[in-house]
Amino acid sequence: MHPKTISEKILQAHLIDGKLEKGSEIGLKIDQTLTQDATGTIAYLQFESIGIDRVRNELAVSYVDHNTLQDDFKNPDDHRFLRTIAERYGIYFSPPGNGICHQLHLERFAVPGKTLLGSDSHTPTAGGIGMLAIGAGGLDVACAMANEPFYLKMPEITEVNLSGNLIPFVSAKDVILEILRTITVSGGVGKILEYSGDGIANLDVPGRATITNMGTETGATTSIFLSDEITRNFMEMQNRVSDWKNLNADNNAYYDEKLVINLLEIEPNIASPHGPDNVKKVRDVQGINVEQVVIGSCTNSSLRDLKVVANLLKDRKVSKDVDLIIAPGSRSVVEALIESGEYSYFIRAGARVIENVCGPCIGMGYAPPSEGVSIRTINRNFPGRSGTKDAKVYISGPETAVACAITGKISDPRDVFAQKILKCLKMPKSFPVINNFINPIPVETAKNTIIIRGPNIKPLPKFEPQTGKMMGEILIKVSDNISTDHIMPAGAKILPLRSNIPEISKYVFNSIDAQFYQRATEKKGGFIVGGENYGQGSSREHAAIAPRYLGIKAVIVKSFARIHTANLINFGILPLMFENKSDYDRIEQGDIIEISAGIDELRNNNVIMKILSKNFEIGLKHNLSGKDIEIIVGGGKLNFIAERLKW
């Protein structure tokens, strides 16, 4: 047997179908699942429709951390639905305020060597502890809870070799920003980023998790670190050392490619508007006035990060021109900061400490002012995501964010703080474990649970197959790197509609074309055309369900992001690509087209698009597996599974 990478070891141990050959389709056993409330409500409606009495994977957790503003009945109704459905089906439930799903899962449930599938694109956070953790659409997670295999194409495995040590005021966030600068938001598509090298010994588990979390922004399938004594110490601090196991790549393991990063050469980095890979050195953009600083999110809300923030704020005041907002990752982080006395440093400095939620990261409150500059320790700075369309959002590490909050300008922390401050930083020997989870109850008792549904929770739409000869209008033509935020915006107005497909469909492409819904309705559906890396960003399957509800038959682009491709397939929309990318320039919004995509054309990968309004035709292609074609021909994954298992 050949020497194996960490990824190959876990994949092999969980392989149910296929072979671990690059590009081939594989089916994996999923040990754990997680959902969050913005994606979870519809995922559990989908799970319900499967018709089994209880989840069948090892562990399923439902977190409430996104839609926590309760300004009307919608969000609290969803929370009640999620709580009662968790009780009914044997799912752990994390109530609002308990913490951010990825931070909590890392603390309480993540296990080296196991698999995790989550209905959130930043599920790879758990890769920081040596877990193969993958983000997916809610329907794929619902199927995994029923113990169905999760299918994907076998990724390439990229070795990211880290050497050396970080200089003061540079941390893990600066490392992943450096990687994004190097490989961009599409450089990880179809790949697992596996970290190696002596530099790993200089990164704690929260730092590793920051890197694997934001590896998602490269388009990677997932990112993973080894499990070593540093991992063991973290799990011991969490009173979970019995879950630890040693996990390494074999000597001379083969990788498809290699990226070398010298930690010593990394300076404080910052991603400028409006992309996570628009990375510059802080010193190259310093001096810009700042109106808001946000510290937290699933990327930088750990105890380590907030201890750094607290000690940098000690005996200082936030600039009068800056609104500093801090969102801890969990109740345990808060309790630890209270016990150490460091929580008071936030208060005395003038920071606003908010609930342990995603909040500002997904536009759920705390928007910047008009044209405001906001420095955030989050993972995405897409236009309008903050809640303010013309805001200028920068992404940085916590050290840089605090420097900006104190000076009122973009500032290099090395110019603001003395090195001795960080030398005083001490982590506790144990972590205050606060288990505010509602644990599963016995199945016989659970069967009597009444699932409570509010009026905003609507039944799942039924979708019929739409393959064969398809005709219609190109309803919109968009450019490269269109994110799921562009397709289906988030924010306090729209997120509460996630369990109501007819209502949320009114906002498809709303941020870039306010007339799209009306046009799609009047034309009774049609087609979408896009550029490179279409559908990057969030795992939100609503960016596929809502267009399907509006009658979108196919999306034709230069290239797709992984999760969105799977979501389109799951809801019966054909994901097609130009055979010749230059053909993108030959077609426009408003063109009338006809696509021949019957089962034979799809199996032979011979799809032709006729542009009837201009009298020419072009070739299209796809990356669909045989199973994907069956799913699309059947009208979507729920139809496919129902037929296969005869529910």
N, C-alpha and C positions, 0 to 999 in steps of 0.2 A: 504494500500500500504506500502511496506517495505521502510525503509530509503534508500536513493539513494546516490551513489557516484557522483562526478562531471561528470565523464565519462558517467555514466548511464543516467543522466539527459539530456545530449546533444544527446546521442544515441537515447533515447526514443523520443525526440522532432524531430528527423530526420529519424525515422524508417519508411521505405516504405514497406519493405517485411521481413518476418521472425519474430522470437521471440528473445528477449534478454536472451537467454539461452546459457551458456558456451559451445562453440564448434559448435553451430548451425550456419548456414549461414544466414547473415542478409544483406539487401539492404538499403543503406542510401541515403538520399537526400544530395547533395553537394551544399553548398551555393556559395563558391568561388573556383576558380582554379588558379594555377600559373604554368608557364613553364619557363625554361631557355633555352638559345639558343643551348646548346649542345644536349638537348633532345627535344627542341621545334619544330625544323624544321620538323622532321618526325611526331611529334604529330599533327601538323597542316595539313600536307599532309593527315593524317588519318582522321582528322576532316572534311577536304574538301570532302573526299570520302563519308561521311555520307549524304551530299547533302541537308543541310538546309541553310537558308539565313543568320542566325545570331546565336551567342551563346545564350543559353537559361537559363543558370544559372545566379545567381545574379550579379556576377562580375568575369571577367576573365582578367588576367594580363600576358603579355608576356615580360619577362626580358631578356636583353642581358648582360651577366656578365661572361661567360665562355670563349667563342671563340673570344676574342677581339684582339688578335694579327692579324694584317692585312699585312702579308708578301707576299700574292698573292691575287687573286680574290675571293677565296672560302668563307672566312669568311664575307667580306663585301657584297658579293652576298647573303649569308644567312641572314644577317642583313636587307638587302633591302627587301627580300622575307618576313621576319617576320613583318617588318613595314607595308608592303602593305596588307598582309593577315590580320593583326590586324585591319587595316582601313576597310577592306572589311567585316569583321565578327563582329565588335563591341567589340573589345578587347583593353584594355589599353596597351600601348606599352612603355616600359622603354628602352631608347636607350643606347648604350655602353657608359660607364663612369658615368652613373647615380647612380650606386651602385649595391651591391650584393643583389640578390633577397630576401633572407630571412631577411636581415637587413631592406631593404626597405619595405617589406610587413609588418613587425612588426611596423614600423614607420607610414605607410600611410593607410593600409587597414585591418589589423587583428582586429577582433571583438570578445570579449568574448562570449562564448555560441554558436558561429557559427561553421560550418564545412568548412574545406579547404582541397582540394586534389591537390597535386603538383607533377610534373614530376621530382622531385629531392628528394632523400632519406632524406634530412635534412629539409623537409617541417615542421616537428614537432617543429621547432623553435618557431612557432606561439603559441605553447602550453604554452609558457612563459607568454602569455597575457590571458590565459583561453580559448583558441580556440582548438577544436578537429581537429588537423592538421595531415594529413597522407601523406606519400610519396607513389608514385605508378609509374607504367610504363606510358609512353606517351599515349598509346592507351586507358587505363582506364581514363586518364584525358580528352582525346578527347571525350570519351563517356559522361563523366560528364558535359562537356561543352554543350552537346546536351540534358542535363537534364535527362540522363539515371542514374539509381541508381548505386552506387558503392557497389559491393558485397565483403564481407570478412567473415571469420569465427569469431563469437563473441569471442573477446579476454578475457582471465582472466584479472582481475584488481588487480594490486599489489600496496599496500600502501607503499610509501617510506616516513617514518616519520623522519623529520629533527628537531633536538632540539638544543638549545644553539646558540651561536654566533661564527663567524669565528674570528680567531686570526689575527693580522696584517700580511700582505703579503700573506695571503691565500684568494682565491676568488672562485667563482662558478666553474671555470675550475677544481680546485683541488677537488671539491666535486664530480663532475661527474667522474673524474679519480678514485676517491676512490670507487665509485659505480661499475665502470668497473673492478677494482681490485677484488671486492667482488663477482660479478655475471658473469663476463667474457663477451666475444662478442656474446655468444649464450644464456645468462641467461635471456634475455628479450623476446625471440621468443614466439609469440603467446600471448603477454601480453601488457597491457597499464600500464605504470608507472605513478601513480597519487601521487603527493606530498602533504604532510600534516605536521602538527606540528608547534610548536611555533617558530622554526628556520626560517620558511618562512618569518616572519616579518623582518628578517635581510638580505633578498635578494631583490634587486631591480629587475625591469622587465628585463633589459639586462642580469643580472645574472641568473634569472630564464630561460631566453631564451637560454643562453649558456648550461644550464643543459638539457633542452628539446631537443636542437639541437643535442647534442652528446649522448643523450639517444639512438639515432639511432644505435650507435655502439654496443649496447647490443643486437640488433636484435628486439627491441621492436616495436610493431605496431605504437605506439606514446607515448608521455609523456605529462603531463598536470599539471598546477598549478591552484589554485583558482584565481578568480578576486576579488580584495579587494581595499582598499584605496590606496595602493601602485600602483596598476594597474591604478586606476583613476588618480593619480597624473602624471603618465607617459603619459597617453592619453591626459590629460589637457596640458601638456608641448608640445604635438604634435598638439595642437589645434583640438583635436578630442574627447573631453570629452562627446559629445552627443552620441558617439558610446559605451560608457562604460555601463556595468551592473554588479551588484554584483552577484557573483557565488561561492557557497560553497557546500561542501558535507553535507548531513544531519547528525545530531548526530546519532551515532551508525550505520552508513552505513557499509554494509558488504563488506569486501575485501577478495579475494582468498588467499592472503598471505601478509606478512608484513616484511619490511626491515627497521631497525632502524639505523639512522646515527646521531651521536653526532658531530655537527659542530666544537665544541671546541677541539675535538681530532684530527682534520685533520691538517696535515702539508703540506707544498709545495710538490706536487706530480709531477711525470714526467713519461710518457709512453716511454719505451725504444724500440728500433727496435726489431721486425717489426710488432707490433700489438698494437692497442689502449688499450688492457687490460694487456699489459706487464708493469704494473705500479709499480714503486718503489718510495720511498721517495727521494727527491732531495739529501738529505745529504748522502744517500747510494751510489750515483753515482757521487758525485761532484769531480771536479778536471780534468775531461776529457776535452781536448782541443776542442774548438768550432771554426768552420770556417764561419758559416752563422747563422743568426737569422732572422726569418720571423714572423712578428706580423700582424694579420689581419684574413681574411677568415670569413665565415658566423658565426664562433664560437666566435670570439673575436675581432670584429671590431667596436663595439658600441662606442658611445661618452664616456661612463663611462670607458671602457677599455683603450681608447686612451688618455683620460685625465690622467689616472694613469701612462701610459707609458711616456707621455710628462713630467709630474712632476718628475718622477724618472730619466729622462734624463737631466733635467734642470741643467745647469752649469757643465755637465759632457761630456766626449767624448767616442765614441764607440772605443773599442779596435782596434788597427791597424791590428790585425789578423782577424777581423770579418767584414763581409758584413751584415749590418742591413737593412732589407727591411720592410717597413710599408705600408699596404694596408688598408686605411679607408673603412668603410662599405657603406658610402653614401656621396653625395655632402653636405647634411645637416650636417653631422658629420664634414666634412672639414670646412664648413662655421663657425660652432660653435667654432672650434679650432682656426680659424683665428681671430674671434671676441674677443676671450679671450686672444689672444697673445700666446697661448700654441703651436700652429703650428710651431712657430719659434724655439721652443726647439728641435724639430726633426732635423731641418736644421742645427742648430748650433752644435748639437751633432755629426753630420756626417751621419745621416740616409738617406737612399734613400726612398722617399715617392712616391709611384707609384699610378697608376690609381685605382679608386674604383671598383676593380674587384676581382674575385676568384684567378686568376693568379697562383701564386706559388703552391697553394693547390692542383690544378689538373694538375700540370706539364706544365702549359701554360707559359713557361719562368721562369727565376730566379731559375734555377737548381743549386744545390750545386756542388762543385768541386769533382773530383774523390776521392772516399772513404771519402768524407767530412762529418763532423758532423754538422747537421743542427737542430737547436732548433726552433720549429714552434708552434704557437698557433692554429694549425688547428685541424681537428678531425680524420684524418687517416694517418698512416705512413706505409702503405703497401709497400713492396719492389718495387722500380722503379717508384713509383707514382710521386716522385719529379722531374723526368726527368733524374736522374742519377742512374743507376742500382745498383751501389755499395755504394751509399750514406747511411749514418746512420742517420735516421730522428727520433728525439725525439719530443714528444708532451708535452707542458707545458702551464701554465697560463701566462698572460702577465707580472706579477711581476717577475717570474723566468726568462722569456725570456730576459727582460731588464738586469737583473743581469748577465746573460751569455754574453750579448752583450758588457757590460762594462768591465767585467773581462777577457773575452776571454776563459773562462772555464765554465763548468757546475757548477753553484753556487746557494746556497740557498739565496734568497733575504734578509732574516733576518740577514745574515752575511755581507751584502753589504750596506744596506740603514738604515737610522735612521727612527724610527716610526713617527716622527713629520712630515715627508714629506707628508704622506697620510692624516694627519689631516688638511692640507692646501687645500685638494681637495674640490672643490665646483662645484655643478651642476647648470646650469642656470635655471631660473624660466620658461623660454619658449625656445622652440627649433626653430632654423631658418628653416622654412619649405620651401624647394625648390622643387616645383612640376614640374620637367622636364619630366613628362609623356605626351605622346600624347593620348588625350582622345578619346573615341569612337565618331563617327559622326552619324547623323541620318541614318536610314536603307535605305531610298530611295536614298540618296546621296551615301551611301556606296556601293550600288549595281553597281555603275558605276566605281568603283575602278578597275584598272588593276593590277593584281597580277604579280609581276616581278620575274621571275625564271632565275637564272644563270645556266650555263652548268653543274655545279656539282650537281644540284638538280635533282635527277632521280626519275621516277615514283616508287610507291610502288610495290614490287614484289607480284605476285599472288600466293597464296599457296593452294594446293589441300589437302584433307584429307590424312592422312598416318597412319591409325589405321588398326586393323586386324592382320594378321600374317606378322610380319616384320623380315627380315633377314639382317645381315650385320656384320661388324667388329667393335670391340671395338677400336675406333680410338685413345683414350687417357684415361689413368687412373691417377687421381690426388688425392691428400691427403685431410686432413681436412681444413676447413676455407678458401677454395678457394673463392676469392672475384671476383666481376665483373670486377675489374681492371686486374685480371689474365686472365679472359675470353676475355674481350675486353678492351685493354689498352686505356688510355687517352693520354694526352700530345699534344704538338704543332703540331706534324706530323700527328696524327691520328684523333684528334677531328674534324678538318675541313671536314672529310669525312662522318660525321654523316648523311648527306642527300643523300649519295650515297652508297647504300647497297652492290652492287657488289664490289666496291673498298674497303670498310671498312672490308668486309668479309675476305680479305687477311691477316688480322692481328689477327684473332681469335686465342687465346692461344699463340700469338707470343712471349710473354715475357718468357714463360716457355717451349715452344716447337716450334721452328722456322719452323719445317717441317709439322706442323699440316695442314695448308691450302692445301699444295700440296698433302698430304696423303688423306685428305677428298675429294679433287677434283678427285684424281685418283680412289678412292674407291666408288665414287658417294654417299657419305654420310655414315652414320653408327651410332654409339652410343658413349656416354660419360659415364664414371664411376667415381664417386667421393666419398669422405668421409663425415664427419659431417659438417653441416652448409654451404653447398655448395651454392654459389651465394650471400654471405654476401656483405655488402657495398652499393655501389651506386645503384640507381634505374634504371640505363641505360638499356633500353629494347633492345639495340643493342647486349647485351650479350645473348639475345634469338633470335632476328631477324637474325643476321649474321650466327649463327650455323644452324638455320632453312634453310637459303638460301643455305648453304653448304650441306644440306640433312641430318642433324641430326634428327633422328626419336624419340629417347627417351634419357633421362638422368637418370641413375640409381645410387643412392647415399644412404648413411646412413641417412642423414637428409638434409632438405633444409632451406634456409632463405626465409622469407615471400614474399618479393617483387619479387624476382627472380622466385619463384614458379608461381606467377600470370602471369609474363611475358612469361614464357614457355607455360602456358596454352593459353594465348592470341594469340600465334603464332603457336599453334597446335603441340607442342613438349610434349610428355608424361613425366611428372615428376614422376618417380617411385622410390621406396625405397626397400631395402633388408628386407624381413621378418626376417631373421636372419643376424644381422650385421656382423657376422664372415664370411659370404659368400663373403664379400668384398675381403678377402684374397685368395679366391679360383680362382679368375679370373684375367686376365692380358690383357694389351694392345696387340692387335693382335688376340685375341680369336674371333672365328666366333660364333655368337649367333643367336638364333631365339626367338622372343617374341610373344606369342599369346595374343593379346590385342584387341579383337573385342568388340563391344558394350556390349555384354552379360558378357564377362570376366571383363570388367571395372565396370559394374553395380554391379556385384557380388563380386568385389574386389578379384578376383581369377586369377591373372596374373602369368603365368609360363614362365621362361626364360630357354631355353635349350642352354647349351654350347656345340655346335656341335663339336668343335675342341677337346674337352676333354670327350665327351660322358657322361655328367651328367646334371641334371637340378636343379634349385633352385626356391623358391617362391618369388614373389615380391608383394608389396602392394602400395596403394596410399591414399592420403587424398582428393580426388576429390569429389566435390558435384555433384548432378545430372546435374546442369547447366554447370559445368566445363566439364563434359563428353560430353555434347551436343556441347560445343564449340570446343573441340578437334576433335570430330567425324566430325564436320563441316569444319575443316581445319583452325580454328582460330576465334577470336572474331569478326573481321570485317565481315567475311562470315556469322557468326551466327546472327549478328544484321541485316545485309542486308536481310537475309532470313526472320527473324522474323518481321521486319517492312516493308518488300517488297519494298525497295527503288529501 
